[in-house]
């Protein structure tokens, strides 16, 4: 209905069938803006691969529907929700113009710009003249992930730090039934309160069947190996600091409340005791540290039971770098290990 003017009590009022500017007396107000009539969109995003080695990369692919309205309008911004960092902004391709197929935006990301462990990546489409914005997310794991079936023998998972100075293998029996998944990565943040291994590399891993014994072997290379070797007398005691959600006996025989305390992340921590190697000698006299039964996990394994050595170190020569290897046995499902 067309707008018309009426006179009422010395005020002029404009009456209209659509939202307009209303005038009353000497003041003026703006009516609510028109509703957003743009078409709603849906954005989905995937990562290939979704599990990435620290030295590798992943390709992020965002799909926006309905593509025939999106066309090349707007941008897709990829963001790491862990820290808010923008990984890149991409304009959707032209293949979807006036076609019933999604508009696609892709971005290749190096694993080195992501945090080790779990990452959530968000793809946000900015919208266009005819389309509303939308967003979607996907997960990217930086590290290694290994799933093995029951009856498959030993499950071995390997991981390497981003600078290559530290590597590890996690060896455990296959589950009696079902599957077992092991995830592992090296965190580069300096852990508190444990001493660090390999320039701050900290092994973090999770095993789904925590009741099975796991043997974890850490190997340092080059300068990291030399520094770890020189931390203590090579014939003396090691310094593997371990964190676990459960209390455990430490190298001085105490449990939680003694040397093993609760760290900022809520895990119990302390240096590991020795595993009894069963060779009949007096390990306590040899090391001056606590020795626990072979089935009392977690504990440091003797690398050479004949000599009661808990670690091996080989000095570099020529182009061959130094190596330093130590191992421990545990049944804990979510520990952290530092040198």
Secondary structure, DSSP 8 states (H G I E B T S, - for coil): ---EEEEETTEEEEE-SS---EEETTEEE--------SB--EEEEEEESSEE-TT-EEEEEEEEESHHHHTT-S-EEEEETTTTEEEEEE---STTTTSSS-EEEEEEEEGGGS-SEEEEEEEEE---SSB--EEEEEEEEESEEEEEETTS-EEEEEEE-TTSSEEEEEEEE--SSSEEEEEEEEE-S--SSS--BTTTBEEEEEES-TTS-EEEEEEEETHHHHHHHHHS-TTS----EEEESS---BTTS--BTTTBEE-TTS-EEEEB-EE---SSS-HHHHHSS-EE-TTSSSEE--SBTTTTBSEEEE--BTTB--EEEEEEEE--SS-EEE-
